[in-house]
Amino acid sequence: PAFKDDPDLYVFPKLKYVGIELWQVKSGTLFNNILIADDPEYA
């Protein structure tokens, strides 16, 4: 098919769920600072 540029390809207006997969090399690693935002300046 012919290429069609979509400048809003990354926009998901009805996104309700997010899955996060973490691979740990060393056991005992804790993550307590995960940020999900829609403002690049805030992030």
Buried (B, 14 or more C-beta within 10 A) or exposed (E): EEEEEEEEEEEEEEEEEEEEEEEEEEEEEEEEEEEEEEEEEEE
